[in-house]
Amino acid sequence: MRILLIGAGAVTSRLNVLLAEHGHAIEAQMATFTPQHLELFDFHALVVVSPESTVGQAALTKAAEAGKLIYVVAGAADGLAAWANGVGVPAVAYPPSDVDLDNLLQQIRRGEAGNLAADDQYRRAVLGSDIAARLQSGMSVRKIAVTSPKGGTGKTTVAVNLAVAFALCGITTCLVDSDANAGALQYHLRLDRVNTTMIALLRRELAQNKSDTMAAVAAGANFMNAFTPVEGLPTLRVLPGLVTDDLGDEALQNEERVTEILGGLYESGMSSGGVVIMDVGINPAHVVHRAALRLAEGIAIVIKPEIPDLAETRRWLARMIGSLSASVGKAAAYEFIGSRVKLCYNQVVGDGFKAAHRMLQDALREDKIELALIPNGVLPMVEPRLAAQAVNSERREDVIVWRYKKEKLEELAPFTESIVGFASHFVPAVHESADRVGLIKKTQKTKRGLFGR
């Protein structure tokens, strides 16, 4: 593991030699650490010898935000030891005994093997233990499908920004590209190398003997290992999509097994204590799309407030109701859609979406479809130059919500606050977390006089 060692004393020097002996690469050793060092050095972990260094808690919080693993050597009365214990950062006593050093090496090995929860470290360090606990206990919808009745609505942009917003707010988020038309998640998040893809996972799992108990047990681990961590944001993991030129691919023919595998992806993501977002294609008749929608607890339908989108949404809902009614009955079909569907208008200018929504409601009534749909999300148009950079630049941090978090560009504030508002329909506690991490502007409280209204 590449380590940045912070300290300038006898214990730090001893650690330098010990870590090198155990195969770790010391990127640098210095007496102080600031957030600027995150850009200057390429490292995976930070080992801080508190009495021999100058390090602030704010700088360590920035390191946790960037996905760096943190290890602390500090005395019992040291403020940094109290901070480490409070946010779940591994800490050993100063001066360390041989047992303490063995413990530190073991913790570093756990981190190197991926068994140290960098996402939990991020959550507790950035949010604090109180908000982190409330966040994880207040998740009302954890299996989310993001879809659209037609192309060009910005569905994948919404899925990516929704996932990044959840992740920045401390929620472990698994983002899955389940678009059978080969979605573009890997391009939005600039993933050069991935652990696997959805189509590769389907092929591999279909090759397993379903009745093999050991294979069934291993499947859960396979699902979690399929996700690729996103560098710089330890709470986000991604599974890219169905890139295949073979429309008759055997992996897409067995609907029962495809449904089981997508169910396994949903469950493995939830087992990490977070949410799973599936970017689902526009054809609800496709086997993968159908499975992702059927298993979801929440379905975000992304449309633009335009006539073609309204017409396709009308047809999409009619097809969904017809398909479900044939298998579970009309009442159950309405219950399924009414309890799960969240309508999200994208690329909105002004309040023009209101007239569009009235047109959609009128059209559904004409079709005798009694659904009380409301605009759960209203996402404003983003300035075209910034929208293009969010997809085409070399930096994944230019994703709209992520860029606002880092640079606080006023032009991105309306979209970011709106995506947080939409996210709160799935995880109500996300609003408090977004306030803490700076994704939304703090509400200014007006002082009231004696006769104030």
PyMOL commands that set and color helices and strands:
alter all, ss='L'
color gray80, all
select helices_A, chain A and resi 10-21+37-40+50-52+57-65+79-87+98-112+118-127+129-137+155-168+185-188+198-206+213-226+250-252+255-271+287-295+307-328+330-340+353-366+384-392+396-398+400-407+410-423+430-437
alter helices_A, ss='H'
color red, helices_A
select strands_A, chain A and resi 2-6+25-30+32-33+45-49+54-55+69-73+91-92+143-147+173-178+228-229+236-239+275-280+298-303+341-348+375-380
alter strands_A, ss='S'
color yellow, strands_A
deselect
rebuild
show_as cartoon
